[in-house]
Amino acid sequence: MLKFILLSLTQTILLASGQVCLKISMQHMEKFSFTWTYFKHLFTNWYFALTGLLFVSATILWMYILKHYPFSIAYPITSFAYVFGMLAALLIFKEAIPPARWIGVILIVAGVFFLLKQ
C-alpha cells in the first residue's frame, strides 16, 4: 500500500507541477490569438515545453497505476492535485486563499484518508 501511495502522490505532484508550468508559460505569453506568431512563440516557451514533459510523465505513471491498482481507489487520490495546486497558488503565485477553500482542502485530505483506510 505504501508503494501505491507514493506512486499516486508522485503522479499528482507531476500533474500539479505541469499545471503550474502551464500557468507560468501563459504569463510569459501575449494575449491569446489564433495566429502563427502566437503559436511560434508558445512552442519556443521553455515553461510550455516543461509543461508537456510533466504531463507526459504524469500520464505514463498514471497508466502504470491504472494497470496495477483498483480504479475505485486510484482515481480519488488524484484529487490531491487540488491540494498541491492550492499550495502552489499560495507559495508560487502569492494568491490569497480564503478560509472556505482551506476547508475544502482539509475535506479532500480527510476523504482520501478514509478512502485508503481499509
Backbone as numpy.savetxt, mean C-alpha at the origin, in Angstrom:
# Nx Ny Nz CAx CAy CAz Cx Cy Cz
2.22 -19.97 10.99 1.40 -18.78 10.99 2.27 -17.52 10.99
3.42 -17.57 11.67 4.31 -16.42 11.71 4.82 -16.08 10.32
5.14 -17.11 9.53 5.60 -16.87 8.16 4.52 -16.16 7.35
3.29 -16.61 7.50 2.17 -16.01 6.78 2.00 -14.54 7.18
2.08 -14.25 8.45 1.92 -12.87 8.92 3.03 -11.99 8.38
4.27 -12.48 8.42 5.40 -11.69 7.91 5.28 -11.46 6.40
4.89 -12.50 5.66 4.70 -12.34 4.22 3.59 -11.34 3.92
2.50 -11.43 4.65 1.37 -10.53 4.43 1.72 -9.09 4.78
2.42 -8.89 5.88 2.83 -7.54 6.25 3.80 -6.96 5.23
4.71 -7.79 4.76 5.65 -7.34 3.72 4.89 -6.94 2.46
3.91 -7.75 2.07 3.13 -7.45 0.88 2.37 -6.14 1.03
1.78 -5.92 2.19 1.03 -4.68 2.38 1.95 -3.47 2.48
3.14 -3.65 3.03 4.11 -2.55 3.07 4.55 -2.20 1.64
4.79 -3.21 0.82 5.14 -2.95 -0.58 4.01 -2.22 -1.30
2.79 -2.65 -1.05 1.62 -2.02 -1.68 1.47 -0.56 -1.23
1.56 -0.33 0.06 1.43 1.05 0.58 2.60 1.91 0.12
3.79 1.35 0.06 4.96 2.10 -0.42 4.79 2.48 -1.88
4.19 1.59 -2.66 3.91 1.90 -4.05 2.95 3.07 -4.17
1.95 3.10 -3.29 1.00 4.22 -3.31 1.67 5.53 -2.90
2.58 5.45 -1.94 3.32 6.64 -1.52 4.17 7.16 -2.68
4.87 6.26 -3.35 5.69 6.67 -4.51 4.83 7.23 -5.63
3.64 6.68 -5.82 2.73 7.21 -6.84 2.31 8.64 -6.48
2.01 8.87 -5.22 1.64 10.21 -4.77 2.80 11.18 -4.99
4.01 10.77 -4.63 5.18 11.62 -4.81 5.43 11.88 -6.29
5.28 10.86 -7.12 5.49 11.05 -8.55 4.47 12.02 -9.13
3.24 11.97 -8.64 2.21 12.90 -9.13 2.48 14.33 -8.66
3.10 14.47 -7.50 3.45 15.81 -7.02 4.54 16.45 -7.89
5.36 15.62 -8.54 6.41 16.12 -9.42 5.92 16.38 -10.85
4.67 16.06 -11.09 4.12 16.21 -12.44 3.31 17.49 -12.56
3.17 17.93 -13.80 2.31 19.07 -14.08 0.86 18.60 -14.04
-0.06 19.50 -14.32 -1.47 19.15 -14.37 -1.68 18.03 -15.38
-2.52 17.05 -15.02 -2.74 15.89 -15.88 -3.33 16.30 -17.23
-2.79 15.66 -18.28 -3.36 15.85 -19.62 -3.02 14.63 -20.48
-3.88 14.34 -21.43 -3.66 13.23 -22.34 -2.78 13.70 -23.50
-1.53 14.03 -23.21 -0.61 14.48 -24.24 0.66 13.64 -24.20
1.34 13.60 -25.31 2.59 12.85 -25.40 3.62 13.44 -24.43
3.67 14.75 -24.32 4.64 15.40 -23.43 4.42 14.98 -21.98
3.15 14.95 -21.56 2.85 14.56 -20.19 3.33 13.13 -19.92
2.97 12.21 -20.80 3.33 10.80 -20.57 4.83 10.56 -20.74
5.47 11.32 -21.58 6.93 11.23 -21.71 7.59 11.64 -20.38
7.09 12.72 -19.82 7.60 13.17 -18.53 7.29 12.15 -17.42
6.08 11.57 -17.48 5.68 10.58 -16.48 6.59 9.36 -16.51
6.86 8.85 -17.71 7.64 7.62 -17.82 9.14 7.84 -17.61
9.56 9.07 -17.45 10.95 9.34 -17.08 11.05 9.81 -15.63
9.95 9.71 -14.90 9.88 10.08 -13.50 10.33 8.87 -12.67
11.41 9.03 -11.92 11.97 7.90 -11.16 11.01 7.38 -10.10
10.26 8.26 -9.49 9.29 7.80 -8.49 8.19 6.96 -9.13
7.82 7.30 -10.35 6.82 6.50 -11.06 7.37 5.12 -11.39
8.64 5.06 -11.79 9.28 3.77 -12.06 9.35 2.93 -10.79
9.68 3.57 -9.67 9.73 2.85 -8.39 8.34 2.36 -7.99
7.33 3.16 -8.31 5.95 2.73 -8.07 5.66 1.41 -8.76
6.02 1.33 -10.03 5.80 0.10 -10.79 6.55 -1.07 -10.19
7.78 -0.86 -9.80 8.58 -1.93 -9.20 7.96 -2.42 -7.90
7.49 -1.50 -7.08 6.86 -1.88 -5.82 5.55 -2.62 -6.05
4.75 -2.15 -7.00 3.48 -2.83 -7.29 3.71 -4.22 -7.86
4.69 -4.37 -8.73 4.99 -5.70 -9.29 5.46 -6.63 -8.17
6.33 -6.13 -7.29 6.82 -6.95 -6.18 5.67 -7.37 -5.26
4.79 -6.41 -4.95 3.63 -6.72 -4.09 2.73 -7.75 -4.75
2.56 -7.64 -6.06 1.69 -8.58 -6.78 2.27 -9.98 -6.80
3.56 -10.08 -7.03 4.21 -11.41 -7.04 4.10 -12.05 -5.66
4.35 -11.28 -4.62 4.22 -11.82 -3.27 2.77 -12.19 -2.97
1.83 -11.38 -3.45 0.41 -11.67 -3.28 0.04 -12.99 -3.97
0.59 -13.22 -5.15 0.34 -14.48 -5.86 0.82 -15.67 -5.04
1.99 -15.54 -4.42 2.51 -16.61 -3.56 1.58 -16.84 -2.37
1.14 -15.75 -1.75 0.25 -15.86 -0.59 -1.05 -16.55 -0.98
-1.63 -16.14 -2.11 -2.89 -16.75 -2.55 -2.73 -18.24 -2.85
-1.58 -18.62 -3.35 -1.33 -20.02 -3.68 -1.24 -20.90 -2.43
-0.69 -20.34 -1.34 -0.37 -21.16 -0.18 -1.24 -20.96 1.06
-2.10 -19.95 1.06 -2.89 -19.67 2.26 -4.35 -19.44 1.89
-5.27 -19.65 2.84 -6.69 -19.46 2.56 -7.02 -18.00 2.22
-7.81 -17.81 1.20 -8.20 -16.47 0.77 -8.97 -15.75 1.86
-9.77 -16.50 2.62 -10.60 -15.88 3.66 -9.78 -15.26 4.78
-8.53 -15.66 4.91 -7.63 -15.05 5.90 -6.67 -14.07 5.22
-6.20 -14.43 4.04 -5.21 -13.60 3.35 -5.76 -12.24 2.94
-6.95 -12.23 2.37 -7.47 -10.98 1.82 -7.72 -9.90 2.88
-8.35 -10.24 4.00 -8.58 -9.19 5.01 -7.29 -8.57 5.55
-6.20 -9.30 5.53 -4.94 -8.74 6.04 -4.43 -7.62 5.14
-4.86 -7.60 3.89 -4.44 -6.50 3.02 -4.98 -5.15 3.52
-5.95 -5.19 4.43 -6.46 -3.93 4.99 -5.39 -3.20 5.80
-4.32 -3.90 6.16 -3.21 -3.24 6.84 -2.56 -2.18 5.96
-2.78 -2.26 4.66 -2.26 -1.22 3.76 -2.86 0.13 4.15
-4.10 0.15 4.64 -4.70 1.40 5.11 -3.94 1.95 6.31
-3.53 1.07 7.20 -2.78 1.49 8.39 -1.45 2.10 7.96
-0.73 1.41 7.07 0.56 1.93 6.61 0.37 3.22 5.81
-0.71 3.30 5.06 -1.01 4.51 4.31 -1.27 5.70 5.23
-1.98 5.44 6.32 -2.26 6.50 7.29 -0.96 6.98 7.94
-0.09 6.05 8.28 1.20 6.43 8.86 2.03 7.23 7.86
1.99 6.86 6.59 2.72 7.60 5.56 2.14 9.00 5.40
0.82 9.11 5.46 0.19 10.43 5.35 0.67 11.34 6.47
0.79 10.78 7.66 1.24 11.55 8.82 2.73 11.87 8.74
3.56 10.84 8.51 5.00 11.00 8.62 5.67 11.57 7.37
5.18 11.20 6.20 5.83 11.63 4.95 5.18 12.89 4.39
3.84 12.90 4.35 3.13 14.02 3.72 2.69 15.08 4.74
2.95 14.83 6.02 2.65 15.78 7.09 1.17 16.21 7.10
0.30 15.24 6.83 -1.14 15.52 6.83 -1.68 15.43 8.25
-2.67 16.25 8.53 -3.37 16.17 9.82 -4.38 15.03 9.73
-4.35 14.15 10.71 -5.25 13.00 10.73 -6.26 13.20 11.85
-7.55 13.33 11.50 -8.56 13.52 12.54 -8.75 12.26 13.39
-9.21 12.43 14.62 -9.39 11.29 15.53 -10.26 10.18 14.97
-11.28 10.50 14.20 -12.17 9.46 13.66 -11.40 8.49 12.78
-10.43 8.98 12.04 -9.62 8.09 11.19 -8.72 7.19 12.03
-8.19 7.74 13.13 -7.37 6.89 14.01 -8.22 5.78 14.64
-9.46 6.11 14.96 -10.37 5.09 15.49 -10.58 4.01 14.43
-10.75 4.42 13.18 -10.90 3.45 12.09 -9.69 2.55 11.97
-8.49 3.12 12.10 -7.26 2.33 12.02 -7.20 1.33 13.17
-7.57 1.77 14.37 -7.58 0.87 15.53 -8.57 -0.28 15.29
-9.72 0.02 14.71 -10.70 -1.04 14.42 -10.17 -2.02 13.37
-9.44 -1.51 12.38 -8.84 -2.40 11.37 -7.84 -3.34 12.03
-6.97 -2.79 12.87 -5.97 -3.62 13.55 -6.65 -4.65 14.44
-7.68 -4.23 15.17 -8.41 -5.17 16.05 -9.09 -6.24 15.22
-9.68 -5.85 14.09 -10.34 -6.83 13.22 -9.38 -7.86 12.69
-8.22 -7.44 12.26 -7.21 -8.39 11.75 -6.73 -9.29 12.88
-6.56 -8.72 14.07 -6.14 -9.54 15.21 -7.15 -10.65 15.48
-8.43 -10.32 15.50 -9.47 -11.32 15.75 -9.56 -12.33 14.61
-9.28 -11.88 13.42 -9.31 -12.76 12.26 -8.22 -13.83 12.35
-7.05 -13.40 12.83 -5.91 -14.33 12.92 -5.98 -15.22 14.17
-6.75 -14.82 15.13 -6.90 -15.61 16.36 -7.66 -16.87 16.04
-7.05 -18.00 16.30 -7.73 -19.27 15.96 -7.95 -20.13 17.16
